[in-house]
């Protein structure tokens, strides 16, 4: 299934379009999206460790702007937002 990740804050540096799209398996969860984003960063930014830290420490939100846990199941064509920490934490 296809999903879109809206980029906010420091994560906007990950793409010129302020979003990244991924094909993921059905029943994917936020923790799977984190892993996909790390792979994306390894491929597109030579494993930039600062970018990886952003993904690992960020919150994610659903389309209705609720913060979701790593076990949140994503539905097809859902738009998820990544919200990096502000001020380093």
C-alpha positions in Angstrom: 0.0 0.0 0.0 1.1 3.6 -0.6 1.4 6.2 2.2 2.6 9.8 2.4 4.8 11.1 5.2 4.4 14.9 5.7 7.6 16.5 6.8 7.7 19.1 9.5 10.5 21.1 11.2 14.0 19.7 10.7 12.7 16.7 8.7 11.8 19.0 5.8 15.4 18.7 4.8 14.7 15.1 3.8 12.8 16.2 0.6 12.3 19.2 -1.6 8.6 18.4 -1.7 7.9 18.5 2.1 6.7 14.9 1.9 8.0 11.4 1.2 5.9 8.6 -0.3 6.5 4.9 0.5 5.1 1.6 -0.6 4.7 -0.5 2.6 3.0 -3.8 3.3 -0.5 -4.1 4.6 -0.7 -3.9 8.4 2.4 -1.7 8.6 2.8 0.3 11.8 4.7 3.5 12.6 7.7 1.5 13.7 7.9 0.1 10.2 7.7 3.6 8.8 10.6 4.6 11.0 12.6 1.7 9.5 11.7 2.7 6.0 12.7 6.3 6.6 16.1 5.2 7.9 16.6 3.1 4.7 15.6 6.2 2.7 18.1 8.4 4.5 20.9 5.8 4.0 20.2 5.7 0.3 19.7 9.5 -0.2 22.0 11.1 2.4 24.8 8.6 2.8 23.6 7.5 6.2 23.6 11.0 7.7 23.5 10.2 11.5 21.9 13.5 12.4 19.0 12.8 10.1 18.6 9.3 11.6 18.5 10.7 15.1 15.7 13.0 14.0 13.7 10.1 12.8 14.4 8.0 15.9 13.4 10.8 18.3 10.4 12.2 16.3 6.7 11.9 17.1 4.3 10.9 14.3 0.7 12.1 13.9 -2.3 10.7 12.1 -4.3 12.6 9.4 -6.6 13.9 12.2 -3.5 15.5 13.9 -3.4 13.0 16.8 0.0 11.9 18.1 0.3 8.1 17.4 2.4 5.4 19.0 4.8 3.1 17.2 2.2 0.4 17.2 -0.4 2.5 15.3 -1.6 0.6 12.2 -1.5 2.6 9.0 -4.3 2.4 6.5 -3.9 2.5 2.7 -3.4 6.0 1.2 -3.1 7.5 4.7 -1.1 10.6 5.3 1.2 10.6 8.3 3.2 13.5 9.7 6.6 13.3 11.3 7.2 15.9 14.0 10.8 16.3 15.1 11.6 17.5 18.6 12.1 21.2 19.0 15.2 22.5 20.7 17.0 19.2 20.8 14.6 17.2 22.9 
